[in-house]
Amino acid sequence: MALFSDEWMNKLKDAWNNDPEVKNKLAEIQFCSTIACGFKGDENPIGVFVVENGECVRAGSWNGETADWDMRADADNWQKWMQKPLGMTSMGMAVATGKLKFNKGDFGAMIKNPSMAGPFIKSFSLMAEIN
């Protein structure tokens, strides 16, 4: 199954919605966002993930949606993180070294907010469970 494909994104949706550390924590802060993922250098993202009040209500292939967050990395790094998910420190390093790029979204503000940072880090573990 291809990374960020429609099938892959929907498996992530199911994992997200079944994990109270992600869904419920984000529901507490009424988190709503459209999150896109893809590869560095590509004009457009591949996958999209729509969250309303902490719950992923739609996921699949990107179809022109305007993203609040757009995360990009090269294929090798995404694959590495699927084997060993990023933690708080390794994510900071990945952003600082440019391995993980946010085309949209304020990583600095998000990572300083414990209500968002914990579930965000946990979402990388969920990604690793899909591969």
Secondary structure, DSSP 8 states (H G I E B T S, - for coil): --TTSHHHHHHHHHHHHT-TTTHHHHHHTT--EEEEEEETT-SS-SEEEEEETTEEEEEEE--S---SEEEEE-HHHHHHHHHS---HHHHHHHHHTTSSEEEES-HHHHHT-HHHHHHHHHHHHHHHHH-
